[in-house]
Amino acid sequence: MLTPILATDDPYEAAGVFVDAGWSLVFQTPPDSDDPLTVVGLADTRLMLGTSLPQFLPAESRPHKGAGVEFHLTVPENDIGTIFDAHRKRADSVTDLVTQPWGELAFHAVVLGYKFLIAAEASGPSPAAPSPAAPSPAPPPPRRRSFRPAGKMRLRRLSRTE
């Protein structure tokens, strides 16, 4: 299981935002500890919420927090509507819950600057999953190149004195 650690200004406040958006609080260190950390979960997904201290998120990187990354997670199909409603109430932004072009019923949400694509588990094989490919045929063996001299070769026998 991959569990990302997201940089936040305050992991305990951040956990509250995620909980309000339908996630559950899985774990937290004591607020007065030297290692402020919380863990939130949604379905089978876990996120660790850490601090944005300079050793974890340098000041020059703060404007780009979460840039270029979107977390895709699946939730039980029966729960997608409730999770969507909770995200609409608390997330920074949420798209409509629609069937995506690749066949998943899903929505995009931004929570604390991080992007998520939350999709309903498909009852059958995922339409987004590639179909198993047939094994590739073995490449043909390399062609042997025969050596053919450009001109006529004359062989000459050397005598023992030469």
C-alpha positions in Angstrom: 0.0 0.0 0.0 1.3 3.5 -0.9 0.6 6.1 1.8 1.5 9.6 0.8 2.6 12.2 3.4 1.1 15.5 2.5 2.6 18.8 3.9 0.1 20.9 5.8 0.3 24.0 7.9 -1.4 22.2 10.8 -1.9 18.5 10.5 -4.7 18.5 13.2 -6.7 21.3 11.4 -6.1 19.5 8.1 -7.5 16.3 9.5 -10.6 18.2 10.5 -11.0 19.4 6.9 -10.7 15.9 5.5 -13.0 14.5 8.2 -15.6 17.2 7.3 -15.2 16.1 3.6 -16.2 12.5 4.5 -12.8 10.9 5.5 -12.2 9.3 8.8 -9.5 10.1 11.4 -7.4 6.9 11.6 -4.5 8.1 13.9 -2.9 11.2 15.3 0.1 11.9 17.4 -0.5 14.0 20.6 -0.7 17.7 19.6 2.1 18.6 22.0 4.5 16.0 20.6 7.6 16.8 18.6 6.2 15.0 15.6 2.8 16.4 14.6 1.1 13.9 12.3 -2.4 12.7 11.5 -3.6 9.9 9.3 -7.0 10.1 7.5 -8.7 7.4 5.5 -11.4 7.1 2.9 -12.4 3.5 1.9 -9.1 1.7 1.5 -7.0 4.8 1.1 -4.8 6.4 3.8 -3.2 9.8 3.8 -0.6 11.0 6.3 -0.9 14.7 7.0 2.4 16.1 8.2 3.8 19.6 8.7 5.1 22.1 6.2 8.2 22.9 8.1 11.1 23.9 5.8 12.8 20.5 6.1 9.6 18.9 4.6 8.4 21.7 2.3 11.0 24.5 1.6 9.6 28.0 1.4 10.3 28.3 -2.3 8.2 25.2 -3.0 5.1 26.3 -1.1 3.4 28.0 -4.0 3.7 24.7 -5.9 2.5 22.3 -3.2 0.7 19.4 -4.9 1.4 20.7 -8.4 1.3 18.0 -11.1 -0.1 15.3 -8.8 -3.6 14.0 -8.6 -4.5 11.1 -6.3 -6.9 8.5 -7.8 -8.9 6.5 -5.3 -11.8 4.2 -5.5 -14.7 4.0 -3.0 -17.6 1.6 -2.7 -20.1 2.3 -5.4 -22.9 2.6 -2.8 -20.9 5.4 -1.0 -19.9 7.6 -3.9 -23.0 9.9 -3.6 -22.5 10.5 0.1 -18.8 11.1 -0.3 -19.4 13.5 -3.2 -21.9 15.5 -1.1 -19.5 15.7 1.8 -16.7 17.0 -0.5 -19.0 19.6 -2.1 -19.5 21.0 1.4 -15.9 21.2 2.5 -13.4 20.8 -0.4 -11.8 23.8 -2.1 -13.4 22.8 -5.4 -15.4 19.9 -6.7 -16.5 18.9 -10.2 -19.8 17.3 -11.0 -20.2 13.6 -10.3 -20.4 12.1 -13.8 -19.4 9.1 -15.8 -15.9 9.9 -17.1 -15.0 9.4 -20.7 -13.2 6.2 -19.8 -16.3 4.8 -18.0 -15.8 5.5 -14.3 -18.4 7.3 -12.2 -16.2 9.9 -10.5 -15.5 13.5 -9.5 -12.4 15.7 -9.1 -11.9 17.5 -5.8 -9.2 19.8 -4.4 -8.7 19.6 -0.7 -6.1 21.9 1.0 -4.5 22.4 -2.4 -4.2 18.7 -3.2 -6.1 17.1 -6.1 -8.1 13.9 -5.9 -10.0 11.9 -8.5 -12.5 9.9 -6.5 -14.3 7.1 -8.3 -16.9 4.5 -7.6 -15.5 0.9 -7.6 -16.7 -0.8 -10.8 -18.7 -4.0 -10.2 -16.7 -5.7 -13.0 -13.2 -5.2 -14.4 -12.3 -1.5 -14.5 -13.0 0.0 -17.9 -9.9 2.1 -17.4 -7.7 -0.9 -16.9 -5.9 -2.1 -20.0 -7.0 -5.4 -21.4 -4.4 -8.1 -21.1 -2.3 -8.1 -24.2 -1.5 -11.3 -26.1 2.1 -12.3 -25.7 4.3 -10.7 -28.4 5.7 -13.2 -30.9 9.4 -13.9 -30.5 11.5 -11.8 -32.7 13.0 -13.6 -35.7 16.5 -14.9 -35.2 19.2 -12.6 -36.5 20.1 -13.2 -40.1 23.5 -14.7 -40.5 25.7 -12.8 -42.8 28.0 -14.7 -44.9 31.5 -13.3 -45.5 32.1 -12.8 -49.2 35.3 -11.1 -50.2 34.9 -8.2 -52.6 37.3 -9.6 -55.1 38.9 -13.0 -55.8 41.3 -14.1 -53.2 44.3 -16.1 -54.0 45.7 -18.3 -51.3 49.4 -18.9 -51.4 51.2 -21.5 -49.4 54.1 -20.3 -47.5 57.3 -22.3 -47.5 59.1 -23.0 -44.3 61.8 -20.6 -45.2 59.6 -17.6 -45.7 
